[in-house]
Amino acid sequence: MTAKTLSHRSRLLAAASLTAAAALTLSACGFSTESGSASGSNSGSEGSAEAPRTVKTAMGDVKVPAAPQRVVVLDTAELDSVLTLGVKPVGATHADVDSGFLNYLPKDQVAGITDVGQMMTPNLEAIAGLKPDLILTSKIRHGDKYAELSKIAPTVMTENTGYPWKENFQVHAEALNKQAEAKMVTDDYARHVADVTKALGGKEKAGATEVNMVRFVEGADIRIYGKKNYIATILADVGLGRPAITDKAKDGFSYDVSPEKIDLADADAVFHSTYGDPKKSKETQTTGSGLWKNMDAVKNGKVFAVDDQLWIQGIGYTAADKILSELQTSLK
């Protein structure tokens, strides 16, 4: 995402925030607004601007504050969502990376956020100490901790993470009462997607370009990503083609191979990232092999190493905008 795009989004979010603030002021003064009745708030009650709202979650209906002020997020997707919507959380878990919070996020936006532990093992005492009024996470990550988290603050969980990231973003926006800002974000994304598709020669040419995403993972086989994961949705939005091997992905997520079968990942263009140590993840071994070097994508100079934190772990609109820009630069 360019500095110009960042500036444009910041102005849009600021304008949306001012509009929302004005709506709340009018509501408090007895005036009715369309947004005042959203999310199950009782627009007929006295002081409805302060009334809690009801959000539908993977764990059932949850009442949340009218305008949450102290938000804690427990996964990377939720951190991307809240920052994208202009909200700085008071606390967040960290991913299993050296940088703590993912490195694609602007440093000024994550500065001052309290680290409440590793993503899969959040420190509940530290979370409680922040006195949050809203917690955001997913059932697949922390469903087993829902009862404990709910005692600390209203906890909004989506069912899953990754592939349904766009739907999850809307849940996060509703929980934060940031629906107007969310629309501006998704509209910006749609415009960026259209610009990238056009830059790549249009829908027909983009569709004729088959792209693979390969991830080297420490302690696991090499993953050729299928069509049901975060990065696949971005490739699909641009209209890029996917090789037949992606149809073999288990549950649509990934088709896992050994270094001896890496040639199955060949395509018109191959993007690859690494999670963990390059040697332990087999990246060094694989990319130095004859099979890798003989792939058409390698011989044609269409293999691109990308940041795993951005392309795989981020899972949100801020990450997606940056990925779109890298796709355009690499493939045009």
C-alpha positions in Angstrom: 0.0 0.0 0.0 1.5 3.3 -1.0 1.9 6.4 1.3 -0.8 8.0 -0.9 -3.2 5.1 -0.1 -2.4 5.3 3.6 -3.1 9.0 3.6 -6.3 8.6 1.7 -7.5 5.9 4.1 -6.6 7.9 7.2 -8.7 10.9 5.9 -11.6 8.6 5.2 -11.5 7.0 8.6 -11.2 10.3 10.3 -14.2 11.6 8.4 -16.2 8.4 9.2 -15.3 8.8 12.9 -16.5 12.4 12.9 -19.8 11.3 11.3 -20.2 8.6 13.9 -19.5 11.0 16.7 -22.0 13.4 15.3 -24.6 10.7 15.1 -24.1 9.7 18.7 -24.4 13.3 19.8 -27.7 13.7 17.9 -29.0 10.5 19.4 -28.1 11.6 22.9 -30.1 14.8 22.2 -33.2 12.9 21.3 -32.7 12.7 17.5 -33.0 9.4 15.7 -30.4 8.0 13.2 -30.4 4.9 11.0 -27.2 3.6 12.6 -28.6 4.1 16.1 -30.8 1.1 15.7 -28.1 -1.2 14.4 -26.6 -4.2 16.2 -29.7 -4.6 18.5 -29.4 -1.4 20.4 -32.6 -0.1 21.9 -33.2 3.2 20.1 -36.3 3.9 22.1 -34.6 3.9 25.4 -33.4 6.9 27.3 -29.8 7.7 26.5 -29.7 5.1 23.8 -26.2 6.3 22.7 -24.8 4.6 25.8 -26.9 1.4 25.6 -25.0 -1.8 24.9 -25.3 -3.4 21.5 -25.8 -7.1 20.7 -23.3 -8.8 18.3 -23.9 -12.3 16.8 -20.8 -14.4 17.4 -19.6 -18.0 17.1 -20.5 -18.4 20.8 -23.9 -16.8 20.5 -25.2 -13.3 21.1 -22.9 -11.0 23.0 -23.7 -7.6 24.5 -20.9 -5.1 23.9 -20.4 -1.4 24.9 -21.9 1.2 22.6 -18.3 2.5 21.9 -15.6 0.2 23.2 -12.6 2.1 24.6 -10.3 -0.6 25.9 -9.9 -3.4 23.4 -7.7 -6.5 23.7 -7.1 -8.7 20.6 -5.8 -12.2 20.8 -4.7 -13.0 17.2 -3.0 -11.4 14.3 -6.2 -11.0 12.2 -7.9 -9.2 15.0 -4.9 -6.9 15.4 -4.9 -6.1 11.7 -8.7 -5.4 11.8 -8.7 -3.0 14.7 -5.7 -1.0 13.5 -7.2 -0.9 10.0 -10.4 0.6 11.5 -8.4 3.2 13.4 -8.5 1.7 16.8 -5.4 1.1 18.9 -6.0 -1.8 21.3 -4.7 -1.6 24.9 -3.4 -5.2 24.6 -2.6 -7.8 22.0 -0.9 -11.2 21.9 2.2 -11.7 19.9 2.9 -14.1 17.1 5.7 -16.6 17.2 8.2 -14.3 15.5 11.2 -12.3 16.6 9.5 -9.0 16.0 6.7 -9.7 18.4 3.9 -7.9 16.7 4.0 -8.6 12.9 6.6 -6.5 11.1 4.3 -5.2 8.3 2.3 -3.1 10.8 3.4 0.5 11.1 5.6 0.9 14.2 3.7 4.0 15.4 0.4 2.1 15.3 1.7 -0.8 17.5 3.8 1.4 19.9 2.3 1.4 23.4 0.2 -1.8 22.9 0.7 -4.1 25.9 1.9 -7.6 25.0 -0.4 -10.1 26.8 1.5 -13.2 25.8 2.0 -15.7 22.9 -1.0 -16.1 20.6 -2.0 -19.6 21.7 -1.3 -19.1 25.4 -2.5 -15.6 26.3 -1.8 -14.4 29.9 -5.3 -14.0 31.3 -4.1 -12.2 34.4 -2.3 -9.6 32.2 -5.5 -9.2 30.1 -7.6 -8.7 33.2 -5.1 -6.1 34.5 -5.8 -4.0 31.4 -9.5 -3.8 32.4 -10.7 -4.2 28.8 -14.3 -3.6 27.8 -14.0 -5.8 24.7 -12.0 -8.8 23.7 -11.7 -10.0 20.1 -10.5 -13.5 19.0 -11.8 -16.7 17.3 -13.2 -19.9 18.5 -10.6 -22.0 16.8 -7.9 -20.2 18.7 -9.4 -19.6 22.1 -12.7 -21.4 22.3 -11.5 -23.4 25.3 -10.8 -20.1 27.2 -14.2 -18.5 26.4 -15.7 -18.8 29.9 -12.6 -17.3 31.5 -12.3 -14.5 28.9 -16.0 -13.7 29.2 -15.6 -13.1 32.9 -13.0 -10.4 32.1 -14.9 -8.6 29.4 -17.5 -9.2 26.6 -15.7 -11.5 24.2 -16.5 -11.6 20.5 -15.3 -14.7 18.7 -15.6 -15.6 15.1 -15.7 -19.3 14.2 -12.4 -19.5 12.4 -9.6 -17.4 11.0 -7.9 -17.1 7.6 -10.2 -18.0 4.7 -13.3 -16.1 6.1 -11.2 -13.0 6.9 -13.6 -10.6 5.1 -16.6 -11.9 7.0 -14.6 -11.8 10.3 -13.6 -8.2 9.6 -17.3 -7.2 9.5 -17.9 -8.9 12.8 -14.9 -7.0 14.3 -16.3 -3.7 12.8 -19.7 -4.4 14.3 -18.2 -5.1 17.7 -16.3 -1.9 17.6 -19.2 0.1 16.1 -17.1 1.0 13.1 -19.4 -0.1 10.3 -19.0 3.2 8.4 -15.2 2.9 8.5 -15.4 -0.7 7.5 -17.3 0.2 4.3 -14.6 2.7 3.4 -11.9 0.1 3.9 -13.6 -2.5 1.8 -14.4 0.1 -1.0 -10.7 1.1 -1.0 -9.7 -2.6 -1.3 -12.1 -3.1 -4.2 -10.6 -0.1 -6.0 -7.1 -1.4 -5.4 -8.0 -4.9 -6.6 -9.4 -3.4 -9.8 -6.3 -1.2 -10.3 -4.0 -4.3 -10.0 -6.1 -6.4 -12.4 -5.9 -3.6 -14.9 -2.2 -3.2 -14.4 -1.7 -6.9 -15.1 -3.4 -6.6 -18.5 -7.0 -7.1 -17.5 -9.2 -10.0 -16.4 -8.4 -12.3 -19.3 -4.6 -11.9 -19.1 -4.7 -12.2 -15.3 -6.7 -15.3 -15.5 -4.3 -16.9 -17.9 -1.4 -16.3 -15.5 -1.2 -19.3 -13.1 0.2 -18.5 -9.7 1.3 -20.7 -6.8 2.1 -19.8 -3.2 4.6 -22.1 -1.5 5.4 -22.0 2.3 8.4 -23.6 3.9 7.5 -24.5 7.5 9.9 -25.5 10.2 8.9 -28.9 11.5 6.4 -29.7 8.7 6.3 -30.5 5.0 6.4 -27.9 2.3 2.9 -26.4 1.7 1.6 -25.6 -1.8 -1.4 -23.4 -0.9 -4.8 -24.3 -2.2 -7.9 -22.1 -2.8 -9.3 -21.9 0.7 -7.0 -19.7 2.7 -6.3 -16.0 3.2 -3.7 -15.5 0.4 -5.9 -17.5 -2.1 -8.8 -15.1 -1.7 -6.5 -12.2 -2.7 -5.2 -14.0 -5.7 -8.8 -14.8 -6.7 -9.9 -11.2 -6.2 -7.3 -10.1 -8.7 -8.5 -12.8 -11.0 -5.2 -14.7 -11.2 -5.2 -18.3 -12.4 -4.3 -21.3 -10.1 -2.6 -24.5 -11.3 -4.4 -27.8 -11.1 -2.3 -29.0 -8.2 -4.2 -26.5 -5.9 -7.3 -28.6 -6.4 -5.6 -31.4 -4.5 -5.2 -29.3 -1.3 -6.6 -31.0 1.8 -9.8 -29.1 2.7 -8.8 -26.6 0.1 -6.0 -25.3 2.4 -2.7 -26.9 1.2 -1.2 -29.8 -0.6 1.9 -30.8 1.3 5.0 -32.1 -0.4 8.6 -33.1 0.4 11.6 -31.4 -1.3 11.7 -34.3 -3.7 8.4 -33.3 -5.1 8.8 -29.5 -5.2 8.5 -29.5 -9.0 4.7 -30.0 -8.5 4.7 -26.4 -7.4 5.7 -25.1 -10.8 3.5 -22.4 -12.3 3.8 -19.2 -14.4 4.8 -17.5 -11.2 5.7 -18.9 -7.8 5.7 -16.9 -4.5 7.3 -18.5 -1.5 7.8 -17.6 2.2 9.4 -19.2 5.1 8.2 -19.8 8.7 11.1 -20.6 11.0 14.7 -21.4 10.3 15.4 -21.6 6.5 17.5 -24.8 7.0 15.1 -26.5 9.4 12.1 -25.6 7.2 13.9 -27.2 4.2 14.0 -23.9 2.3 17.8 -23.9 1.8 17.8 -27.6 0.7 14.9 -27.2 -1.6 15.8 -23.9 -3.4 19.3 -25.2 -4.0 18.1 -28.4 -5.6 18.1 -29.3 -9.3 14.3 -29.8 -9.2 13.8 -26.3 -8.0 16.2 -24.7 -10.5 14.6 -26.6 -13.4 11.1 -25.3 -12.7 9.9 -23.0 -15.5 9.1 -20.3 -13.0 12.7 -20.3 -11.8 14.2 -20.3 -15.3 11.9 -17.5 -16.4 12.7 -15.3 -13.4 9.2 -15.6 -12.0 9.9 -16.8 -8.5 9.6 -14.3 -5.7 10.5 -14.6 -2.0 8.0 -12.8 0.1 7.6 -11.9 3.8 5.8 -14.7 5.7 4.5 -12.3 8.3 2.8 -10.2 5.6 1.6 -12.8 3.1 0.6 -15.6 5.5 0.3 -14.4 9.1 -1.3 -10.9 8.8 -4.8 -11.8 7.6 -6.5 -8.5 7.1 -7.1 -5.5 4.9 -3.9 -3.6 5.9 -1.8 -6.7 4.9 -3.9 -7.3 1.8 -3.3 -3.8 0.5 0.5 -4.3 0.8 0.2 -7.8 -0.9 -1.7 -6.3 -3.8 1.0 -3.8 -4.4 3.7 -6.5 -4.3 1.7 -8.7 -6.7 1.4 -5.8 -9.2 5.1 -5.0 -9.0 6.2 -8.7 -9.4 3.8 -9.8 -12.2 3.4 -6.8 -14.5 
